[in-house]
Amino acid sequence: MILHYYFARKFLWTFALIALVFVILLALIDLVDELQDFPDLPFWDVLGIVLLNVPHANYEILPLVVILATVALFVRLARSSELVVVRAAGRSALHTLLAPLTVAALIGVLAITMLNPIVAASSKRYNDVVNTAMGGGSSVLAIASEGLWLRQGSAEGQTVIHAARASSDVSILFDATFISFSPDGQPEQRIVADTARLAQGEWQLRNAKIWELGVGGNPEAEARVEAELRLPSALTQDRIVDSFGKPEYIPLWELPAFINQLEEAGFSARRYAMWYQMELARPLFLVALVMVAAAFTMRHARLANTGLSVLFAVMLGFTLHYIRNFAQILGENGQIPVYLAAWAPPVASFLLAAGILLHMEEG
């Protein structure tokens, strides 16, 4: 038990040190980029933007930090001959790995339970602050129980759009209502249409009824009906989809309710379901990366082979990480089932690492 605690403590301190180095390095790089992007902002405002982006930037490279921490730990243990002593005492290599694997699993659990909500909140705030600083607006879409709401604006004023439901790609709105407001906030026009299709630079409305809401007159008496009507719009399908918010902007434990809400509104929630399952599989993937890195570096130090072993460990870890990202893309595009895309790479990585360990240490 004392030996397990010793290895666990050394791995945790190595992980913390490497993570701190990356936090400082990425923050400095991001600070230079933000100063170039926002030269007119005060330095302290730019620094605040950088600090908002720090959690997300380091959350993305968590697998890399785990790989480097494992490599650094076992190379140091091999050079100090501590692993030789452990083996001489009758402890197998797999038994020695229990403590680092437990720590890696705990890091993964803490990442998805505690760090994930922090990353979601800071990333959303970072996106809003950057959009505001660049002259953009906030989200143009909101989903409610009574349907969905869109907002579009121009120099002539704002238009609020409501629809009872929409197609999965948000290109067609059903039972749509358009209410136009003047720059001073006064309602000018109301349009109700059976369908509204988003085309290049315009909305194409069918069976539209138009009420003029200007001062004076009788809007109902002067209303007119158009079989087809075109309204200019600066919205694009990509901008509307992005207004849902990236999956990273939503805390993990709020994702199931958000996915159900999207599906009830008629939208595809595959991207969010994919992110949710990948986050749940993160602890297993981190454990697999520790096993992969340890398989190449926990042998007795041989100066001629240490560098090559470290290179193999890091390259294999990166390869597994990219395979996981490629599977995520396939899952989001519907090429393979979500559960297969999210869980197959971690499980395969774990089995591959176990096979390498058994071959090198017990074979």
FENDA-V859753 format. One line per field, one symbol per residue. ss: DSSP state (2 for helix, 1 for strand, 0 for the rest). psi: psi as a letter, one per 40 degrees, with the letter a starting at -180 (. if undefined). burial: 1 if it has 9 or more other C-alpha atoms within 8 Angstrom, else 0. A space follows every 50 residues. Layout:
# FENDA-V859753
ss: ???
psi: ???
burial: ???
This chain:
# FENDA-V859753
ss: 02222222222222222222222222222222222220000022222222 22222222220222222222222222222002222222000022222222 22222222222222222222222222222222200000001111001111 11110011111111110000011111111110000011111111111110 01111111111100000000000111111111000022222200002220 02222222222222000002222222222202222222222222222000 00000222222222222222222222222222000002222222222222 2222222222220
psi: dddddddddddddddddddddddddddddddddddddgdeiidddddddd ddedddddddeddddddddddddddddddeedddddddeehiddddeddd dddddddddddedddddddddddddddddddddeeaaaheiihideaihi hiiadeaihhhiidiiidefehiifihhhhiideehhdihhhidihhhah eihhihfhhhhhfihiihdddeiihhdiihhiieiiddddddedhideeh ideeddddddddddeeihfdddddddddddeddddddddddddddeeeih hhddedddddddddddddddddddddddddddeediiddddddddddddd ddddddddddde.
burial: 00011011011101100110011001100110011001000000011011 11111111000011111111111110111011110110001010011111 11111111111110111111111111011111000000011110001111 11100011111111111011111111111111100011111111111100 11111111111110000010011001011000000110011011100111 11001000100110111111111111111011111111111111111101 10000100110111011101101100110111010101111111111011 0111011100000
